[in-house]
Amino acid sequence: MANHFLQDNLAPVREERTETDLKVTGTLPPHLDGRYLRIGPNPVVDPGDRYHWFLGDGMVHGVRIADGQALWYRNRYVRSPAVATALGEPAPGPAWPVRDFAANTNVVQHAGRTFALVESGPPPYELTEELDTVGPTDLDGTLRMGSLPAGYTAHPHEDPDTGELHAVSYNWLRGNRVDYTVLGTDGRVVRTVPVEVGGSPMMHDFALTEHYVVLYDLPVVFDRAQVLRTVPRAMRVPMRLMFSAIVGRNPLPDPVISRIARGAARAPQDYGTLPYSWDPEYPARLGLLPRDGSSTDVRWFEIDPCFVFHTLNAFEDGDTVVVDVVRHDRMFATVLDGPDEGPAALARFTIDLAADKVREDRFDDHPQEFPRIDERHTGRRHRFGYSVGFEHSRGGDAVLRHDLAAGTTVARNLGSGREASEFCFVENDGATDEGDGVLMGYVHNQAAGTSDLVVLDAQTLEDVAAVHLPARVPAGFHGNWAPRPAG
């Protein structure tokens, strides 16, 4: 049976395009001056049916908007050495001494630079304004794993008051340790805090409040048996010994980690296998790390087993911390080539600091993913949230607007045969009220075989504008508005 993560709008596109004659319907807000960027997996060569969606080579899609016009559309592969070789090109940038990969999960702008991001060890990649690859980066030598440059995360969160970028990064080479880092407004790491967790979990996202980092230590963990099944027999004993020495155990000294990392970089890898799966015996818990604290200051709170890919937002309310997420009952338990374990719903965890317990409430039962807010409220009390309705574990045609104060959800259906990707919020010119802005995201038109950049009013979900692209943007992961840097 063909891998369904390579079918329909999940199928890769292979042509890189630059298009400047873009038709627009409606009116693009004249204050928009920047790029809408979105990234996703797009294998550069046919991977065959043995393929995990999370492991496809990254491709970035962007639309440049200014003066009420759509100036260009570009799509470009992130050129890791493997991608560059497949394209018959020299690899850009310096050689990376540990595991490398064409980042495919998020694309953000920070400190005037554009970064393609992925998690669990591989490096961030810097891109140009036109989406060409500069190369892997260790953020000017400040992102380190012992004596080696380190990987980063797919989900940093910016503090709206300071402009600093907060992140929690995981990597099985770290044992039972994740790293909380803060990037200053100059794009350099200014703080790193190692945090001990229960084993070697996948920590895809986290939450940020004014005083806390909220950690998700949940039952999707590194699966050494799955990895060992994919390596040659001669490699299995040394690989098993290496895993026993580090996976889920106390962190080794950085020089030892560095030596293991060099060996792991040379070991054969199966890019059809994501080495994380559901472990029903692994305790599920939330952790509160004070933003100015250390690992010993974390308070842990047990919750029912679940998995969280994405945070809507979190905030403090007296003696409680409120965390809104899209909650999956489980993940990678029976389906191992992509997220397909049933519908996910919007849920709220209320952490009661005085009673030392967590209350969980289901807010909305629409199957959904890719939650976003007006990010001027990141870590602060929010009222509104936005997400994409899902059908059969894929994006459907609905964009959802949640009013968490009123307890209501409005669904805007874009039409039969249309498939929505993540929509992000962009405030209107001079806006001060939460939700005063637009939502923008790519929408695939199945009948035409093309995609549009759709702009909706964030308060009414009515059409504002659409940029019609002469190409298809495959279903992917995260997109963000990157305003033109001042000056």
Secondary structure as GFF3:
##gff-version 3
##sequence-region A 1 487
A	DSSP	three_ten_helix	4	6	.	.	.	ID=ss1
A	DSSP	three_ten_helix	8	10	.	.	.	ID=ss2
A	DSSP	beta_strand	18	19	.	.	.	ID=ss3
A	DSSP	beta_strand	23	26	.	.	.	ID=ss4
A	DSSP	beta_strand	34	41	.	.	.	ID=ss5
A	DSSP	three_ten_helix	53	55	.	.	.	ID=ss6
A	DSSP	beta_strand	58	66	.	.	.	ID=ss7
A	DSSP	beta_strand	69	77	.	.	.	ID=ss8
A	DSSP	alpha_helix	81	86	.	.	.	ID=ss9
A	DSSP	beta_strand	106	110	.	.	.	ID=ss10
A	DSSP	beta_strand	113	117	.	.	.	ID=ss11
A	DSSP	beta_strand	125	127	.	.	.	ID=ss12
A	DSSP	beta_strand	133	136	.	.	.	ID=ss13
A	DSSP	beta_strand	144	145	.	.	.	ID=ss14
A	DSSP	beta_strand	148	149	.	.	.	ID=ss15
A	DSSP	beta_strand	157	158	.	.	.	ID=ss16
A	DSSP	beta_strand	165	169	.	.	.	ID=ss17
A	DSSP	three_ten_helix	172	174	.	.	.	ID=ss18
A	DSSP	beta_strand	177	183	.	.	.	ID=ss19
A	DSSP	beta_strand	189	196	.	.	.	ID=ss20
A	DSSP	beta_strand	207	208	.	.	.	ID=ss21
A	DSSP	beta_strand	212	217	.	.	.	ID=ss22
A	DSSP	beta_strand	220	222	.	.	.	ID=ss23
A	DSSP	alpha_helix	224	228	.	.	.	ID=ss24
A	DSSP	alpha_helix	233	246	.	.	.	ID=ss25
A	DSSP	alpha_helix	254	266	.	.	.	ID=ss26
A	DSSP	beta_strand	276	278	.	.	.	ID=ss27
A	DSSP	beta_strand	285	290	.	.	.	ID=ss28
A	DSSP	three_ten_helix	295	297	.	.	.	ID=ss29
A	DSSP	beta_strand	299	302	.	.	.	ID=ss30
A	DSSP	beta_strand	307	317	.	.	.	ID=ss31
A	DSSP	beta_strand	320	328	.	.	.	ID=ss32
A	DSSP	beta_strand	345	352	.	.	.	ID=ss33
A	DSSP	beta_strand	357	364	.	.	.	ID=ss34
A	DSSP	beta_strand	368	372	.	.	.	ID=ss35
A	DSSP	three_ten_helix	375	377	.	.	.	ID=ss36
A	DSSP	beta_strand	384	391	.	.	.	ID=ss37
A	DSSP	beta_strand	394	403	.	.	.	ID=ss38
A	DSSP	beta_strand	408	413	.	.	.	ID=ss39
A	DSSP	beta_strand	418	420	.	.	.	ID=ss40
A	DSSP	beta_strand	424	427	.	.	.	ID=ss41
A	DSSP	beta_strand	437	445	.	.	.	ID=ss42
A	DSSP	beta_strand	450	457	.	.	.	ID=ss43
A	DSSP	beta_strand	463	468	.	.	.	ID=ss44
A	DSSP	beta_strand	479	483	.	.	.	ID=ss45
###
